[in-house]
């Protein structure tokens, strides 16, 4: 089935059943009432051990971001709800990047670098009245890597990782800007 049709079907189903918008992806995941990922009734690893490849082919270990609050955002160039979120992600990176935060964009396009790299380099988004390209690290994803985060039932999917490398929250589908920002800000606050 063409990916755009998958996206449409998943979007229709999500709106009618779950009340969120997202594009279909392979894999399966659920979240409990607190947003923590579960898989077939089993709790997922609290600290995903994942190494991605960036657009230059270099390894990017999730553990290299320990000490920062990280949003791991699974997206694709063809996913319309993902395009809605990208300006917010750019804004978060710009506003919070120097406060111990980073966004990690995981591109799930089957075509990989050949479509992702030109999109990242050339596509501009309106961020507060300014046209900007994606300003955060982009890595290439696949189903095996996504499985380490509980798999994907839709795009976008965002997993928020605390400073100590633990999964704090998971959002499936188009996340609310304010809800995501509130989650990030709460994790950036110093603990006493």
Secondary structure, DSSP 8 states (H G I E B T S, - for coil): --HHHHHHHHHHHIIIIIS---B--SS--EE-TTS-EEETTEE--SS---EEEETTS-EEEGGGGTTSEEEEEEE-TT-HHHHHHHHHHHHHHHHHGGGTEEEEEEE--TTTHHHHHHHHHH--EEETTEEE---SEEEE--HHHHHTTT--SSBSEEEEE-TTS-EEEEEESS--HHHHHHHHHHHHS---
